[in-house]
Amino acid sequence: MNNSTRKIIIAIDGFSSCGKSTMAKDLARAIGYIYIDSGAMYRAVTLYCIKNGLFTNGEINIPELELRIKDIHISFKLDEKTNLPQTYLNGENVEEEIRTMEVSSKVSRVSAIDFVREALVNQQQEMGKEKGIVMDGRDIGTTVFPESELKIFVTASPEIRALRRYDEMVAKGMEVKFEEILKNVKDRDYQDQNREVSPLKRAADAILLDNSLLTVDEQKDWLLQQFEKATQTSN
């Protein structure tokens, strides 16, 4: 799909439950780029902590992790069969291991550590030097890759996003109340926009995508159009 001789960085930011990760993965696959899964990076650090005995009774040995963080290297490679990105921790494919419940139950504690975040942002920026990447999050276009050639800021009404999450959870057999999910979405929006470190905000040069009423195919076509425009102007 990508006929451009010069690869670019694509930063996709936006509110929770807008489907950013899905659209970022789909776009990367369509254009032959690497999708950087920031969540997987924090999971990989968590797996490292588990494997190296840095958890004791659920608590992290923070001083020891700070000493070791420089030795934790995460990378992504495309699986030749599936064309999906695989997560590597110090050269070892850990894509399946980082998705376990043990990692899931501990990752939030690891991702809250400031020096871990700083180290991973540095690694993400290093990956960006080769271009040809798509990354989604809350502050990719403002903090991680402010120089990215294509920035998308995704939004949708809180009601639409809550309904999507509600439908998803009901489909998994979970008993949930729409009103509670809607409150959670609105609370999350407030927290994301008002947090001290890298608050969620639209970069001045980011293109707004309100996907409240878009189908998946319409959204994909729109993203590909933006990519074509960006690569044409980047050459």
C-alpha positions in Angstrom: 0.0 0.0 0.0 2.8 2.3 0.9 4.6 3.4 -2.3 6.3 6.3 -0.6 10.1 6.3 -0.6 10.1 8.1 2.7 8.4 6.6 5.7 6.7 8.7 8.3 5.5 8.5 11.9 1.8 8.4 12.5 0.6 9.4 16.0 -3.0 8.6 17.0 -4.3 10.2 20.2 -7.7 10.5 21.7 -10.3 9.7 24.3 -10.8 6.3 25.8 -13.0 3.7 24.1 -12.6 5.4 20.7 -11.1 2.3 19.2 -7.6 3.9 18.8 -5.6 0.7 19.2 -7.7 -1.3 16.7 -7.5 1.5 14.1 -3.8 1.9 14.6 -3.2 -1.8 14.2 -5.4 -2.0 11.1 -3.7 1.0 9.5 -0.2 -0.3 10.2 -1.1 -3.7 8.7 -2.6 -2.0 5.6 0.4 0.2 4.9 3.2 -2.2 6.0 4.2 -0.2 9.0 5.2 -1.4 12.5 2.5 -0.8 15.2 4.1 0.2 18.5 1.9 -1.1 21.3 2.8 1.1 24.3 0.7 -1.0 26.6 2.7 -4.1 25.5 5.9 -2.3 26.5 4.7 -1.7 30.1 3.6 -5.4 30.1 7.0 -6.5 29.0 8.7 -4.5 31.9 6.1 -6.1 34.3 7.1 -9.6 32.9 10.8 -8.7 33.5 10.0 -7.8 37.1 8.1 -11.1 37.6 10.9 -13.2 36.0 13.6 -11.5 38.0 12.0 -11.6 41.4 11.3 -7.9 41.7 7.8 -8.5 43.2 7.5 -9.4 46.8 4.0 -9.9 48.2 2.7 -7.8 45.3 5.1 -4.9 45.9 7.8 -3.8 43.5 11.4 -3.5 44.5 11.6 0.0 43.0 15.3 0.8 43.8 16.3 -2.5 42.2 14.1 -1.8 39.1 15.6 1.6 38.8 19.0 0.1 38.7 17.9 -2.5 36.1 15.7 -0.4 33.8 18.6 0.5 31.5 19.0 -3.3 30.8 15.4 -3.7 29.7 15.1 -3.4 25.9 11.8 -3.8 24.1 11.3 -4.1 20.4 8.6 -5.1 17.9 8.9 -7.3 14.8 6.2 -8.3 12.3 5.2 -11.9 12.2 5.8 -13.0 8.6 2.7 -15.3 8.7 0.1 -13.0 10.3 1.7 -9.6 9.5 0.9 -8.7 13.2 3.5 -7.1 15.5 5.2 -9.4 18.1 6.7 -8.0 21.3 10.3 -8.8 22.1 11.9 -8.4 25.6 15.7 -8.3 25.3 15.5 -10.2 22.0 13.0 -12.9 23.2 9.5 -13.1 21.8 7.2 -12.6 24.8 3.9 -11.8 23.0 2.0 -14.6 24.6 3.6 -14.3 28.1 2.8 -10.6 28.5 -1.0 -11.3 28.0 -1.3 -13.6 31.0 -3.5 -12.7 34.0 -0.4 -12.6 36.2 1.0 -9.7 34.1 -2.4 -8.0 33.7 -2.8 -7.9 37.5 0.5 -6.2 38.1 1.0 -3.9 35.1 -0.8 -0.9 36.4 1.7 -0.6 39.3 4.6 -0.7 37.0 3.2 1.8 34.5 2.7 4.3 37.3 6.5 4.6 38.0 7.9 7.8 36.5 11.4 6.4 35.6 9.8 3.4 33.8 7.7 5.8 31.8 10.7 8.0 31.0 12.7 5.0 29.9 10.0 3.6 27.6 9.3 7.0 26.0 13.1 7.2 25.2 12.9 3.7 23.6 9.7 4.7 21.7 11.5 7.8 20.4 14.5 5.6 19.4 12.2 3.3 17.4 10.8 6.4 15.7 14.1 7.4 14.2 13.6 4.7 11.5 10.1 6.0 10.8 7.5 3.6 9.4 5.6 3.4 12.7 2.0 3.9 13.9 1.5 4.5 17.6 -1.6 5.3 19.7 -2.1 6.7 23.1 -2.9 9.9 25.0 0.2 12.0 24.4 1.9 10.5 21.3 1.6 13.6 19.1 2.3 16.0 22.0 5.0 14.3 24.1 6.4 11.2 22.5 6.5 12.2 18.8 5.7 15.9 18.6 7.5 15.9 15.2 5.4 13.2 13.7 4.3 13.9 10.1 0.7 12.7 10.6 -1.2 13.3 13.8 -4.8 12.1 14.3 -6.9 13.1 17.3 -9.9 10.7 17.8 -13.1 11.6 19.6 -16.7 10.5 19.9 -19.5 11.4 22.2 -19.3 9.9 25.7 -22.7 8.2 25.1 -21.5 6.5 21.9 -18.2 5.4 23.6 -20.1 4.1 26.6 -22.5 2.2 24.4 -19.6 0.6 22.6 -18.0 -0.5 25.8 -21.4 -1.7 27.1 -22.0 -3.8 24.0 -18.5 -5.3 24.2 -18.9 -6.3 27.9 -22.4 -7.7 27.4 -21.1 -9.8 24.5 -18.5 -11.3 26.9 -21.3 -12.3 29.3 -20.6 -9.6 31.9 -23.4 -8.0 33.9 -23.0 -4.2 33.6 -25.1 -1.1 33.8 -24.9 1.5 31.0 -25.2 4.4 33.5 -22.1 3.2 35.4 -20.1 2.8 32.2 -21.1 6.3 31.0 -20.0 7.8 34.4 -16.7 5.9 34.1 -16.1 7.2 30.6 -16.8 10.8 31.7 -14.6 10.4 34.8 -11.8 9.0 32.7 -12.1 11.9 30.2 -11.7 14.4 33.1 -8.7 12.5 34.6 -7.0 12.2 31.2 -7.3 15.9 30.4 -6.4 17.1 33.9 -3.5 14.8 34.9 -0.2 16.4 35.8 2.0 14.4 33.5 1.3 14.6 29.7 -2.4 15.4 29.9 -4.6 14.4 27.0 -4.9 17.3 24.5 -5.1 17.7 20.8 -1.8 18.8 19.2 -2.2 22.1 17.2 -1.5 20.2 13.9 -3.5 17.1 14.6 -6.4 16.2 12.3 -9.7 15.7 14.2 -11.5 12.4 13.6 -15.0 12.2 15.2 -15.9 8.6 14.6 -19.2 8.7 16.5 -21.2 7.9 13.3 -18.5 6.2 11.1 -18.5 2.5 10.1 -15.2 0.6 10.5 -14.8 0.7 6.6 -15.5 4.4 6.4 -13.0 5.1 9.1 -10.3 2.9 7.4 -10.8 4.7 4.1 -10.5 8.1 5.8 -7.3 7.1 7.5 -5.8 5.8 4.3 -6.6 9.1 2.6 -4.9 11.0 5.3 -1.8 8.7 5.0 -1.7 9.2 1.3 -1.8 13.0 1.7 0.8 13.0 4.4 3.3 10.8 2.4 2.8 12.9 -0.7 3.6 16.1 1.1 6.5 14.5 3.0 8.4 13.6 -0.2 
